[in-house]
């Protein structure tokens, strides 16, 4: 089996003005050391070994992946290179070009210590009323903002206001472009820096990634504009996939001749049409977000090569004892 582990933010929150759910860098170091003691690390480019471990039930190895192209990943790359290890990084092309992803804008708005989520929710409600925006209830039915805010919410880790903000901005305000407009107006109201400045501070520069490439790291596609592929037409999915690889090659992060062609589905979302396109485009393998070890594949024509499961870094971390651990279900 192959333990593919994904990372997003790897940072120390106290170094930033906003908090997000992250792996501290010292924890990342500790986890890499722990994983090195348990598994053979596989290069994303070693297809023969990848296929070997996918076929094995009695042996396991580890492969590291990093989503969304955060600046945090530059230090991760340096640590890996210093230990003669490598991973594969998935920067969305629109982030590479300086666009702030909606998901990261929401992280900032909720995590910024100077922003009250109660005030943020009031501003979103104001925009919904003034612009006549349509929203869906939790049951996916049309609803007024007043009735929306009177719905019962399941509280796990966040307070009520935070839950409503997340759901409205991620899903329940109807229309992706409409939600983006609301998010951008919130950023203008609650932040002193521009959207492009947010993006510049958050994402790797092309020069950063080219250096990582020189240090032995691999890069794969996370889409052209980081969209839910299963919500797009076949033609739009084709553009998202093919153009993303073209852009990666254009800036020297990927070679059609020398590198494996690897896809990481944004939000873990894809459908049978996505897989058809990937096979047609000779994509080597693709990754989903479902937790667990990747197993059972290995034939070059096997569609399962485009459904490879990944663990989250937190599956290999014991929060109670603040140290690395093995997943309970491995």
C-alpha positions in Angstrom: 0.0 0.0 0.0 1.0 3.6 -0.5 0.5 6.2 2.1 0.1 9.5 0.2 0.0 12.3 2.8 -1.3 15.8 2.0 -0.3 19.1 3.5 -1.9 22.5 3.1 -0.8 25.3 5.5 2.6 24.6 7.3 3.2 27.6 9.4 3.3 29.1 12.9 0.1 31.1 13.4 1.8 33.6 15.7 3.9 34.9 12.8 0.7 36.0 11.0 -2.2 38.3 11.7 -4.7 35.6 11.2 -5.1 32.0 12.5 -5.7 29.0 10.3 -5.8 25.3 10.8 -2.2 24.4 10.1 0.8 22.1 10.8 3.4 24.0 12.7 6.8 23.9 11.0 8.5 22.2 14.0 5.7 19.6 13.9 6.3 19.1 10.2 10.0 18.5 10.9 9.0 16.0 13.6 6.5 14.3 11.4 9.0 13.9 8.5 11.5 12.3 10.9 8.8 10.0 12.3 7.6 9.0 8.8 11.2 8.3 7.7 11.6 5.8 10.5 8.4 4.0 9.5 8.4 4.0 5.7 10.4 4.2 2.5 9.8 7.6 1.0 8.9 7.3 -2.7 9.7 10.0 -5.3 6.6 11.1 -7.2 8.5 10.4 -10.4 9.3 6.8 -9.5 6.3 5.2 -11.3 7.7 1.7 -11.0 7.9 1.9 -7.2 4.5 3.6 -7.0 2.9 0.7 -8.9 4.8 -1.8 -6.8 3.5 -0.5 -3.5 0.0 0.0 -4.8 -0.1 -3.7 -5.5 1.3 -4.8 -2.1 -0.8 -5.5 1.0 2.2 -6.6 3.2 4.5 -3.6 2.4 4.0 0.1 2.6 5.7 3.3 1.5 5.1 7.1 1.8 4.7 9.9 -0.8 4.3 13.6 0.2 1.9 16.1 -1.5 1.4 19.8 -0.9 -1.8 21.6 -2.1 -2.5 25.2 -3.2 1.0 26.6 -3.6 1.5 28.4 -0.3 4.7 30.2 0.5 4.9 27.9 3.5 5.9 25.1 1.1 9.2 26.7 0.2 10.6 25.9 3.6 9.1 22.4 3.4 10.9 21.9 0.2 14.2 23.0 1.7 13.8 20.6 4.6 13.0 17.7 2.3 15.9 18.5 0.0 18.3 18.7 3.0 17.2 15.1 3.8 17.5 13.9 0.2 13.7 13.6 0.0 11.2 15.2 -2.4 7.5 15.7 -2.7 5.0 16.9 -5.3 3.4 20.4 -5.1 0.1 21.4 -6.7 -0.2 25.2 -7.2 -3.5 26.4 -8.9 -2.6 28.4 -12.0 -4.8 31.4 -11.0 -2.9 31.6 -7.7 0.4 31.5 -9.5 -0.8 34.5 -11.6 -1.7 36.5 -8.4 -5.4 35.7 -7.9 -6.6 35.1 -4.4 -8.5 31.8 -4.1 -12.0 32.2 -2.5 -11.1 29.5 0.0 -8.1 31.4 1.2 -10.0 34.7 1.3 -12.5 33.0 3.6 -9.7 31.6 5.8 -8.4 35.1 6.2 -11.7 36.7 7.0 -12.5 34.1 9.6 -9.1 33.8 11.1 -8.0 37.5 11.2 -7.8 38.4 14.9 -9.0 42.0 14.3 -12.2 40.9 12.5 -15.3 40.0 14.5 -17.3 37.2 12.9 -20.4 38.8 14.3 -19.6 42.0 12.4 -18.6 40.0 9.3 -21.9 38.2 9.3 -23.8 41.5 9.6 -21.9 42.8 6.6 -22.7 39.7 4.5 -26.4 40.0 5.6 -26.4 43.6 4.5 -25.0 42.7 1.1 -27.6 40.0 0.6 -30.4 42.4 1.4 -29.1 45.4 -0.5 -28.2 43.5 -3.6 -31.2 41.2 -3.6 -29.0 38.1 -3.6 -30.6 34.6 -3.6 -29.6 32.1 -0.9 -30.5 28.5 -0.2 -31.4 27.0 3.2 -29.6 24.0 4.6 -32.2 21.9 2.8 -31.2 23.5 -0.5 -34.5 25.5 -0.8 -34.9 29.3 -1.3 -34.9 31.2 1.9 -34.7 34.8 3.2 -31.5 35.9 5.1 -33.6 36.4 8.3 -35.0 32.9 8.2 -31.6 31.5 7.1 -30.0 32.9 10.3 -32.7 31.3 12.4 -31.9 27.8 11.2 -30.5 25.3 13.7 -26.8 24.8 13.2 -24.6 21.9 14.3 -21.8 23.3 16.4 -18.6 21.3 16.6 -15.5 23.5 16.6 -16.8 27.0 15.5 -19.3 29.4 17.1 -22.6 30.1 15.4 -21.6 33.2 13.5 -18.5 31.5 12.1 -20.6 28.5 10.9 -23.1 30.9 9.1 -20.2 32.9 7.5 -18.5 29.8 6.2 -21.7 28.2 4.7 -22.9 31.5 3.1 -19.6 32.2 1.5 -18.7 28.7 0.5 -22.1 27.4 -0.6 -25.4 29.0 0.3 -25.3 32.4 -1.5 -26.3 31.2 -5.0 -23.7 31.7 -7.8 -20.0 31.3 -7.6 -19.3 34.8 -9.1 -21.9 36.3 -6.7 -20.2 34.7 -3.7 -16.8 35.9 -4.9 -18.2 39.5 -5.2 -19.4 39.3 -1.6 -16.1 37.9 -0.4 -14.2 40.7 -2.2 -16.4 43.4 -0.7 -15.8 42.0 2.7 -12.1 42.1 2.1 -12.3 45.7 1.1 -14.4 46.5 4.2 -12.3 44.6 6.8 -8.7 44.6 5.4 -6.2 47.4 4.8 -4.4 45.6 2.0 -5.5 44.8 -1.5 -6.5 41.4 -2.9 -3.4 41.2 -5.0 -1.2 42.0 -1.9 -3.0 39.1 0.0 -2.2 36.8 -2.9 1.5 37.9 -3.1 2.0 37.3 0.7 0.2 33.9 0.6 1.4 32.1 -2.5 4.7 30.9 -3.9 6.3 33.1 -6.6 7.3 31.6 -9.9 11.0 32.1 -8.8 10.3 30.2 -5.5 8.9 27.3 -7.4 11.6 27.3 -10.0 14.1 27.0 -7.2 12.1 24.2 -5.6 12.2 22.5 -9.0 16.0 22.8 -9.0 16.1 21.3 -5.5 14.4 18.1 -6.9 10.7 18.8 -6.2 7.9 17.8 -8.6 4.9 19.8 -9.6 1.4 18.7 -10.8 -1.9 20.1 -11.8 -4.4 21.5 -9.3 -6.5 23.0 -12.1 -6.4 26.2 -14.1 -8.7 28.2 -11.8 -9.2 25.8 -8.8 -12.8 24.9 -9.5 -15.0 21.9 -8.5 -14.4 19.9 -11.7 -17.6 17.8 -11.2 -19.7 21.0 -11.6 -18.2 21.9 -15.0 -19.1 20.8 -18.5 -16.9 18.3 -20.2 -15.4 21.0 -22.4 -14.6 23.2 -19.4 -13.0 20.3 -17.5 -10.9 19.7 -20.6 -9.7 23.3 -20.5 -9.1 23.3 -16.8 -6.9 20.2 -17.1 -5.0 20.7 -20.3 -4.3 24.4 -19.9 -3.0 23.9 -16.4 -0.3 21.4 -17.6 0.5 23.8 -20.4 1.0 26.7 -18.0 3.2 24.6 -15.6 5.4 23.6 -18.6 5.6 27.2 -19.8 7.1 28.4 -16.5 9.5 25.5 -16.2 7.8 23.5 -13.4 6.8 20.4 -15.5 8.2 18.6 -18.5 5.8 16.5 -20.7 8.8 14.5 -21.8 10.6 13.9 -18.5 8.0 14.1 -15.7 5.0 12.1 -14.6 1.8 13.9 -15.4 0.0 14.1 -12.1 -3.4 15.6 -11.2 -4.7 16.6 -7.8 -8.5 17.4 -7.9 -9.3 20.8 -6.4 -11.6 20.2 -3.4 -11.2 16.4 -4.2 -14.1 16.8 -6.7 -14.2 15.0 -10.0 -16.5 12.6 -12.0 -16.3 10.0 -14.7 -15.8 12.6 -17.4 -12.7 13.9 -15.5 -11.2 10.5 -15.5 -11.9 10.0 -19.3 -10.1 13.3 -20.0 -7.1 12.4 -17.8 -6.7 9.0 -19.5 -7.1 10.6 -23.0 -4.4 13.2 -22.0 -2.0 10.4 -20.7 -2.1 11.7 -17.2 -0.1 9.2 -15.1 -2.0 9.2 -11.9 -4.4 11.4 -9.9 -5.2 12.0 -6.3 -8.4 12.4 -4.3 -8.9 13.5 -0.7 -10.5 10.5 0.9 -8.5 9.4 3.9 -6.7 6.1 3.8 -3.9 4.3 2.1 -3.9 4.0 -1.7 -4.1 0.3 -2.7 -5.0 -2.1 -5.4 -3.8 -0.3 -8.6 -0.8 -0.8 -10.7 -1.9 -1.6 -14.3 -1.2 1.2 -16.8 -4.8 1.0 -18.1 -6.4 0.8 -14.7 -8.8 3.7 -14.0 -8.0 3.3 -10.4 -4.8 5.2 -11.0 -7.0 8.2 -11.0 -8.6 7.6 -7.7 -5.6 7.3 -5.4 -6.6 8.1 -1.8 -4.6 10.4 0.4 -4.2 10.8 4.2 -4.3 14.2 5.8 -1.2 15.2 7.8 -3.5 15.2 10.9 -4.1 11.5 10.4 -0.4 11.0 11.4 -0.6 13.5 14.3 -1.7 13.0 18.0 -3.1 16.4 19.1 -3.3 15.3 22.7 0.4 14.5 23.0 1.5 16.9 20.3 3.6 14.3 18.5 3.5 12.2 15.3 1.6 8.9 15.4 0.3 6.2 13.1 -3.3 6.4 12.0 -5.6 4.2 14.0 -7.1 2.6 10.8 -3.9 1.9 8.7 
